[in-house]
Amino acid sequence: MPNENENFDDYDFKDTKHRVQIAIKQKKCKDLSPWQVSNFIGRLNTYYYQNELLNTIAIALSNGINPENIIIFDESFKFDRTYSKLSYLSLLDKDLQYLYYIGKPYSLLPNKNVFVMNILFKYFRLLYEFLNKTENAKVIPAKTLHIYYDAYLNNGFNVLIDKLKINISESIKKAKLTEKENIQYNQILTNFENEFNLYSKNDKEIERIKQNIINSKMDVTDFDSPIYKEYFNNFQKLMKTIQRPVVAVINKNNVATILCRAHINKKAKNAVSLKLRSITENSPISGLFEGGLSLYSTIASENRANDLHKLHIQQEESKVEQEKIKLEILQHERDNAITKLKQSQLYLENERSRFEYMKDKEEFINNIKDHNEISSIQEIQNPYIQNQIQDLDNQLRNKTKSLVQNQGFSIDYQKSNINILPDDLYA
């Protein structure tokens, strides 16, 4: 088991003792079937996880983690699995198999070592399937993956291939491969080598674009480059398309830290996963959700609306003043003008009441809105990477907002609060 003290731990930078409670309620009566309610809760849980993940990536970047060492896997983790091994995983021992089981890795910026891990996983799986259906052949267990990856890191890609060929030869020693099977086997290895050679051929161009990103010198030709499109967009694409992605940081000692592991690893102690505290069955439906500070993302759009209402009230006050002037000028329309003035004043009073309601929990919002977990994306120094993460965050906020509004829900600030968990939960 890797020494956790040597590795990046995102929970060192998070407040795991405070729990945010968000109360929601329907503005109007709208019947929802049990599966609609279940779907709403499931999607909210997914968006909550994705939001914390984006902020955690930003925390890692702001604390010295190289974007080349932040990786995403191309499969979604499942809610009904324990994933007890997903915390700190060495890339140089049997731990590597647990990463293999959750998909192929892609780095935030191209990293040749991560690319080799990716194609190793890809072709190892193809070889496993080939051996599994070949009569009298033995499959190569996934727990041996680290042997090949370690061979690459220490001696290069050719040694990785040589070790793989030796072990496969041993696996098919008692098997009599047909001509078709021989062709299939050789094609898998050839494709494996070709993918590596193609990346190596493009090494200089990959490095050039990467330096332009680091030095903020990207231009249109870089974005239009086939190399950019092939090797630089995968992380963002997966963050957009994978429902519950697994993201990790590769530390200097070749140990991977799973980010936001408490959402994935059911045995993790950090109590930051989303919990449904209560929900009513009768319409209008209301519910109480509890989570970590990143649950604030649900509130953020409402907070921006608060500022808009301030502006709106100023505009309405201006209208009232204009009506007063009209009243003085148009004495012959006095009655109509007074009625219109009263309507404007009444509307203004309603707007002020709404504004006061939104201020009820101003202290609640101010206590968390500038917290590291909430504002970390703004702290990313590199403009290109910040734009990439911010774009993902904006899309996620829009999806969360649509989810809540489409079911007629709004946030009940009067019932939303922050609690501190008792110390015995961390004993």
PEVEN-V777458 format. One record per residue. N is the residue number from 1. SS is DSSP state (H for helix, E for strand, - for the rest). Layout:
[[N;SS] [N;SS]]
This chain:
[[1;-] [2;-] [3;-] [4;H] [5;H] [6;H] [7;-] [8;-] [9;-] [10;H] [11;H] [12;H] [13;H] [14;-] [15;-] [16;-] [17;-] [18;E] [19;E] [20;E] [21;E] [22;E] [23;E] [24;E] [25;E] [26;E] [27;-] [28;-] [29;-] [30;-] [31;-] [32;-] [33;-] [34;H] [35;H] [36;H] [37;H] [38;H] [39;H] [40;H] [41;H] [42;H] [43;H] [44;H] [45;H] [46;H] [47;H] [48;H] [49;H] [50;H] [51;H] [52;H] [53;H] [54;H] [55;H] [56;H] [57;H] [58;H] [59;H] [60;H] [61;H] [62;H] [63;-] [64;-] [65;-] [66;-] [67;H] [68;H] [69;H] [70;E] [71;E] [72;E] [73;E] [74;E] [75;E] [76;E] [77;-] [78;-] [79;-] [80;-] [81;-] [82;-] [83;-] [84;-] [85;-] [86;-] [87;-] [88;E] [89;E] [90;E] [91;-] [92;-] [93;-] [94;-] [95;-] [96;H] [97;H] [98;H] [99;H] [100;H] [101;-] [102;-] [103;-] [104;-] [105;E] [106;E] [107;E] [108;-] [109;-] [110;-] [111;-] [112;H] [113;H] [114;H] [115;H] [116;H] [117;H] [118;H] [119;H] [120;H] [121;H] [122;H] [123;H] [124;H] [125;H] [126;H] [127;H] [128;H] [129;H] [130;H] [131;H] [132;H] [133;-] [134;-] [135;-] [136;-] [137;-] [138;-] [139;-] [140;-] [141;-] [142;H] [143;H] [144;H] [145;H] [146;H] [147;H] [148;H] [149;H] [150;H] [151;H] [152;H] [153;H] [154;H] [155;H] [156;-] [157;H] [158;H] [159;H] [160;H] [161;H] [162;H] [163;H] [164;H] [165;H] [166;H] [167;H] [168;H] [169;H] [170;H] [171;H] [172;-] [173;-] [174;-] [175;-] [176;-] [177;-] [178;-] [179;H] [180;H] [181;H] [182;H] [183;H] [184;H] [185;H] [186;H] [187;H] [188;H] [189;H] [190;H] [191;H] [192;H] [193;H] [194;H] [195;H] [196;H] [197;H] [198;H] [199;H] [200;H] [201;H] [202;-] [203;H] [204;H] [205;H] [206;H] [207;H] [208;H] [209;H] [210;H] [211;H] [212;H] [213;H] [214;H] [215;-] [216;-] [217;-] [218;-] [219;-] [220;H] [221;H] [222;H] [223;H] [224;H] [225;-] [226;H] [227;H] [228;H] [229;H] [230;H] [231;H] [232;-] [233;-] [234;H] [235;H] [236;H] [237;H] [238;H] [239;H] [240;H] [241;H] [242;-] [243;-] [244;-] [245;E] [246;E] [247;E] [248;E] [249;E] [250;E] [251;-] [252;-] [253;-] [254;-] [255;E] [256;E] [257;E] [258;E] [259;-] [260;-] [261;H] [262;H] [263;H] [264;H] [265;-] [266;-] [267;-] [268;-] [269;-] [270;-] [271;-] [272;-] [273;-] [274;-] [275;E] [276;E] [277;E] [278;E] [279;E] [280;-] [281;-] [282;-] [283;-] [284;-] [285;-] [286;E] [287;E] [288;E] [289;E] [290;E] [291;E] [292;-] [293;H] [294;H] [295;H] [296;H] [297;H] [298;H] [299;H] [300;H] [301;H] [302;H] [303;H] [304;H] [305;H] [306;H] [307;H] [308;H] [309;H] [310;H] [311;H] [312;H] [313;H] [314;H] [315;H] [316;H] [317;H] [318;H] [319;H] [320;H] [321;H] [322;H] [323;H] [324;H] [325;H] [326;H] [327;H] [328;H] [329;H] [330;-] [331;H] [332;H] [333;H] [334;H] [335;H] [336;H] [337;H] [338;H] [339;H] [340;H] [341;H] [342;H] [343;H] [344;H] [345;H] [346;H] [347;H] [348;H] [349;H] [350;H] [351;H] [352;H] [353;H] [354;H] [355;H] [356;H] [357;H] [358;H] [359;H] [360;-] [361;-] [362;H] [363;H] [364;H] [365;H] [366;H] [367;-] [368;-] [369;-] [370;-] [371;-] [372;H] [373;H] [374;H] [375;H] [376;H] [377;H] [378;H] [379;H] [380;-] [381;-] [382;-] [383;H] [384;H] [385;H] [386;H] [387;H] [388;H] [389;H] [390;H] [391;H] [392;H] [393;H] [394;H] [395;H] [396;H] [397;H] [398;H] [399;H] [400;H] [401;H] [402;H] [403;H] [404;H] [405;H] [406;H] [407;-] [408;-] [409;E] [410;E] [411;E] [412;-] [413;H] [414;H] [415;H] [416;-] [417;E] [418;E] [419;E] [420;E] [421;-] [422;-] [423;H] [424;H] [425;H] [426;H] [427;-]]
